[in-house]
């Protein structure tokens, strides 16, 4: 069977926790039991985020479910971050399959997580939709840049998926103690405040990277 030649993109990871995270993932991958493979970890990453979304929904009745949500977010980090590292450590890489499945899972996970948040009452549905749209815009731009420029950004500035998970866990802990935040005039849901800030930040990053990459491609393919 003929397979299409695949060019590995240059991976850029410059987030705050990138150095510590990389060493930790390699350490765990080297000690992972042989019967565990990357597919198992990918499934764990997806399943844990689906359960996290359900946990948010259940937390509408009992806020203590947020502790389970936090546990699922940690499991999601373990599965989602370790699957690729395990493949590289064992030299069992499938670049096209891995890239496609990993980021397909990211998108589905975001839908489940933000869907659960919107049903929980901790975040307004409109804010959850805005946050999802911003995430999808940034994701699509990243995937297009990977194909056209050959650079895949796992982080933007000091923030990457791991840092966002940490912020989400911190937000959940704050929710257990207080469900709203006093901002400007009136009272606003704590998750709405974080969601609006996150959406604005991601849209700004999308705009900045889209302009930068468009200009780069324009210069490289300038018509004579």
C-alpha positions as CSV (number, residue, x, y, z in Angstrom):
1,X,0.0,0.0,0.0
2,X,1.4,3.4,-1.0
3,X,1.5,6.0,1.8
4,X,1.7,9.8,1.3
5,X,5.0,11.4,2.3
6,X,4.5,13.4,5.5
7,X,6.7,16.3,6.6
8,X,7.0,16.7,10.3
9,X,6.4,20.3,11.4
10,X,8.7,22.2,13.7
11,X,7.1,22.0,17.1
12,X,7.2,25.2,19.1
13,X,6.5,24.9,22.9
14,X,7.6,27.9,25.0
15,X,5.0,28.0,27.7
16,X,5.8,28.5,31.4
17,X,5.7,24.8,32.4
18,X,7.1,23.5,29.1
19,X,10.6,22.5,30.4
20,X,9.4,20.7,33.5
21,X,6.5,19.1,31.7
22,X,8.8,17.7,28.9
23,X,11.1,16.1,31.4
24,X,8.2,14.7,33.4
25,X,6.6,13.2,30.4
26,X,9.8,11.5,29.2
27,X,10.4,10.1,32.7
28,X,6.9,8.6,32.8
29,X,7.1,7.3,29.2
30,X,10.3,5.5,29.9
31,X,8.6,3.7,32.8
32,X,5.2,3.0,31.2
33,X,4.3,-0.7,31.2
34,X,4.7,-2.3,27.8
35,X,1.0,-3.3,27.5
36,X,0.1,0.5,27.5
37,X,0.3,2.1,24.1
38,X,-0.4,5.6,22.7
39,X,-3.9,4.7,21.6
40,X,-4.8,3.8,25.2
41,X,-3.6,7.1,26.4
42,X,-5.4,9.0,23.7
43,X,-8.7,7.2,24.7
44,X,-8.0,8.1,28.3
45,X,-7.6,11.7,27.4
46,X,-10.9,11.9,25.5
47,X,-12.9,9.8,28.0
48,X,-11.6,11.9,31.0
49,X,-12.7,15.2,29.3
50,X,-16.1,13.7,28.5
51,X,-16.5,12.8,32.1
52,X,-15.3,16.2,33.2
53,X,-18.1,17.8,31.1
54,X,-20.6,15.5,32.7
55,X,-19.1,16.4,36.1
56,X,-19.8,20.1,35.5
57,X,-23.4,19.3,34.7
58,X,-23.7,17.2,37.9
59,X,-22.1,20.0,39.9
60,X,-25.2,22.1,39.2
61,X,-26.9,20.0,41.9
62,X,-23.9,19.3,44.1
63,X,-20.8,21.5,43.8
64,X,-18.6,18.8,45.2
65,X,-18.6,17.1,41.8
66,X,-16.1,19.8,40.8
67,X,-13.4,17.8,42.7
68,X,-14.1,14.9,40.2
69,X,-13.9,17.4,37.3
70,X,-10.4,18.5,38.6
71,X,-9.3,14.8,38.8
72,X,-10.5,14.3,35.2
73,X,-8.6,17.3,34.0
74,X,-5.5,15.8,35.5
75,X,-6.2,12.5,33.8
76,X,-6.8,14.4,30.5
77,X,-3.4,16.0,30.8
78,X,-1.8,12.6,31.5
79,X,-3.4,10.9,28.5
80,X,-3.4,13.8,26.0
81,X,0.2,14.9,26.7
82,X,1.8,11.5,27.2
83,X,0.5,9.7,24.1
84,X,2.9,11.4,21.7
85,X,5.8,11.3,24.0
86,X,5.3,7.6,24.5
87,X,5.3,7.0,20.8
88,X,8.6,9.0,20.4
89,X,10.3,7.3,23.3
90,X,9.4,3.9,21.9
91,X,10.1,5.0,18.3
92,X,6.6,3.9,17.4
93,X,5.5,7.1,15.7
94,X,2.6,7.4,13.2
95,X,2.9,11.1,12.2
96,X,-0.2,11.5,10.1
97,X,-2.4,9.3,12.3
98,X,-1.1,10.8,15.5
99,X,-1.6,14.4,14.3
100,X,-5.1,13.8,13.0
101,X,-6.4,11.8,16.0
102,X,-4.8,14.0,18.6
103,X,-6.3,17.2,17.4
104,X,-9.6,15.6,16.5
105,X,-9.8,14.6,20.2
106,X,-8.8,18.1,21.3
107,X,-11.8,19.6,19.4
108,X,-14.3,17.0,20.6
109,X,-13.0,17.4,24.2
110,X,-13.5,21.2,24.0
111,X,-17.1,20.7,22.9
112,X,-17.8,18.3,25.8
113,X,-16.1,20.4,28.4
114,X,-17.7,23.7,27.4
115,X,-21.0,22.0,26.8
116,X,-20.9,20.7,30.4
117,X,-20.0,24.2,31.7
118,X,-22.9,25.8,29.9
119,X,-25.3,23.3,31.4
120,X,-23.8,23.7,34.9
121,X,-25.0,27.2,35.5
122,X,-21.4,28.2,36.4
123,X,-20.9,29.7,32.9
124,X,-23.5,31.4,30.7
125,X,-24.2,29.5,27.5
126,X,-23.3,32.6,25.4
127,X,-19.9,32.9,27.0
128,X,-19.3,29.1,26.6
129,X,-20.2,29.4,22.9
130,X,-17.9,32.4,22.5
131,X,-15.1,30.6,24.2
132,X,-15.6,27.5,22.0
133,X,-15.6,29.6,18.8
134,X,-12.4,31.4,19.9
135,X,-10.8,28.1,20.6
136,X,-11.8,26.7,17.2
137,X,-10.5,29.8,15.4
138,X,-7.1,29.5,17.1
139,X,-7.0,25.8,16.5
140,X,-7.8,26.1,12.8
141,X,-5.2,28.8,12.3
142,X,-2.6,26.6,14.1
143,X,-3.4,23.6,11.8
144,X,-3.3,25.7,8.7
145,X,0.1,27.2,9.7
146,X,1.4,23.6,10.4
147,X,0.5,22.6,6.8
148,X,1.6,25.8,5.0
149,X,4.5,27.1,7.1
150,X,5.7,23.9,8.7
151,X,5.6,25.2,12.2
152,X,3.2,23.8,14.8
153,X,2.7,26.0,17.9
154,X,1.8,24.0,21.0
155,X,1.8,27.3,23.0
156,X,1.2,31.0,22.4
157,X,3.6,33.0,24.6
158,X,3.6,31.8,28.2
159,X,0.4,29.8,27.8
160,X,-0.3,26.4,26.4
161,X,-2.8,23.6,27.1
162,X,-1.2,22.6,30.4
163,X,-1.3,26.2,31.8
164,X,-4.9,26.5,30.7
165,X,-5.7,23.2,32.6
166,X,-4.0,24.6,35.7
167,X,-6.1,27.8,35.5
168,X,-9.3,25.8,35.0
169,X,-8.5,23.7,38.1
170,X,-7.8,26.8,40.1
171,X,-11.1,28.3,38.9
172,X,-13.0,25.1,39.9
173,X,-11.4,25.3,43.4
174,X,-12.5,29.0,43.6
175,X,-16.0,28.0,42.5
176,X,-16.4,25.6,45.5
177,X,-15.9,28.6,47.7
178,X,-17.6,31.3,45.7
179,X,-19.7,31.1,42.5
180,X,-19.5,34.8,41.5
181,X,-16.9,37.6,41.2
182,X,-17.4,41.3,41.9
183,X,-16.2,43.1,38.7
184,X,-16.9,46.7,37.9
185,X,-20.7,47.2,38.6
186,X,-22.9,44.3,39.7
187,X,-22.1,40.6,40.2
188,X,-20.9,38.3,37.5
189,X,-20.4,34.5,37.4
190,X,-16.7,33.7,38.1
191,X,-16.5,31.4,35.1
192,X,-18.1,34.1,32.9
193,X,-15.3,36.5,33.9
194,X,-12.6,34.0,33.1
195,X,-14.4,32.9,29.9
196,X,-14.7,36.4,28.5
197,X,-11.0,37.1,29.3
198,X,-10.0,33.8,27.7
199,X,-12.2,34.3,24.6
200,X,-10.8,37.9,24.1
201,X,-7.3,36.6,24.5
202,X,-7.7,33.7,22.1
203,X,-9.3,35.9,19.4
204,X,-6.5,38.5,19.8
205,X,-3.9,35.7,19.4
206,X,-5.8,34.4,16.4
207,X,-5.8,37.8,14.8
208,X,-2.1,38.4,15.5
209,X,-0.9,35.0,14.3
210,X,-3.2,35.1,11.2
211,X,-1.8,38.5,10.1
212,X,1.8,37.4,10.8
213,X,1.5,34.1,8.9
214,X,-0.4,35.8,6.0
215,X,2.4,38.3,5.6
216,X,5.0,35.6,5.8
217,X,3.3,33.5,3.1
218,X,2.7,36.7,1.0
219,X,6.5,37.5,1.1
220,X,7.5,33.9,0.3
221,X,5.1,33.7,-2.6
222,X,5.2,37.2,-4.0
223,X,4.2,37.4,-7.6
224,X,6.7,38.9,-10.0
